[in-house]
């Protein structure tokens, strides 16, 4: 999946965040020629050749492949070098590419980008790519948990009603998870979106009159009961739960 990311309101930089399924030299070339930027994980079968390093102590790395230097990398320091991806002669893609690497959870994780601005550190580039996963989770939940993958309506208005209804229900479920997290002290990721959505749906079905009451006090009471229910049964399986 490709996600467009805006770095900041003042300095609008558009990023294409690529899943490995979109890893292709021709796509990288198109983005560069269009004056845009991308961030993508490095495919395990791709062994880029280093063409430039900043540190004088690492000048001997130039000309070597990534696999040659991995054993000597310092796990406490991120890797930030310039590489050429294609090893074919003539090269299918000879544009210089920035390669960054971080040692995380016992393994090296490598990412490539055409953004050479050093204000974007290896850590910030990793966070950019990590944000793609949040979007993946959103689409998975709204399509499969909220069943938006099968739209019943045929007309435009009906389709929009289904989409907006799903989005409203999604936001309400996320709000309830946030409130439950605050009440119990467990992180939000400890809560199952599917289980929480089921509880919210059940409450709306059985307490629909309270949901549309006129008084603020009654509505707060309804919401408090809903949060208490989710706090009790909305957690993921124990092996996925972590106390703060």
Order of alpha helices (4+ residues) and beta strands (2+ residues): beta-beta-alpha-beta-beta-alpha-beta-beta-beta-alpha-alpha-alpha-alpha-alpha
